[in-house]
Amino acid sequence: MTDTTASAQPAERPTGFPCWIELYTPDIDASAAFYRDLLGWEVSRTEPGEPLTTEVRHGGRLIGSFEPAEEVHGDPGWRVSFMVDDVRTAAGAAERTGGSVVVEPTHVTETMAYALASDPDGNIVGLLEDADCEGPYPYQAGMPVWFDVLSSDLALAERFYREAAGWSTRRLTIADQEQPFYTSVVGGRSVSGVGRAGYFGGEEAPSRWRIYFGVEDADAATQRVRELGGSVVVEPIDFTFGRMAEVADPYGARFLLTTF
């Protein structure tokens, strides 16, 4: 998802972008087979004692990991982490802006530290400080290409993500009409967003982060989800920024498939 206002902005520091995804699942091997077949990912187990249980790559790039469901803070399913300049500063900002710290800032290596924070609606997100991070995900099939969340209090949520997660926010404008939705702009491209509850229509559901994965054909990919034992939450529809569908893997973890 992009917007013309955001795409016209000059390049910025790569702070605030969604830099890591994790799936907490009751069966890592079965989940690996599902996403490998659907999105072409390479999933490998790490050595015992490593901080990650698996490494998930696409096109050779490390994009995330699959972890045991029993180790999750909060509900199983997909989790997103955002790059920050200083994880301790980010954790402090989370507490000042209506959120809370779930896991205190912790060093993983000499160049990497993380914390977990809960936003004002109770969504848990990662805050990651990593001097060696590669930058935003490539905008291509099989990659996470968009992330968004809807909030019961848009002004409060926008402040949380701007100050705690380091977003550079812009109000989304479509056909000269301001939307109840903010995008985060990194390197001249919108990479994530927060909107008012109910923005996408339908009945209001509990707030949660949504990850969109790029596909060449949303209808064919949705059918493949069914064939692999997943389910379809929302059938493919045409939206302002592409054709998309909301689906769930065999263990109920929801995500979206979208052309781009």
Buried (B, 14 or more C-beta within 10 A) or exposed (E): BBBEBBEEBEEBEBBBBBBBBBBBBEBBEEBBBBBBEBBEBBBEBEEEEEEBBBBBEBEEEEBBBBBEBEEBEBBBBBBBBBBBEBBBBBBBBBEEBBBBBBBEBEEEEEEBBBBBBBBBBBBBBBBBBBEEBEEBBBBEBBBBBBBBBBBBBBEBBBBBBBBBBBBBBBBBBEEEEEBBBBBBBBBEBBBBBBBBBEBBEEEEEEBBBBBBBBBEBBBEBBBBBEEBEBEBBBEBEEEEBBBBBBBBBBBBBBBBBBBB
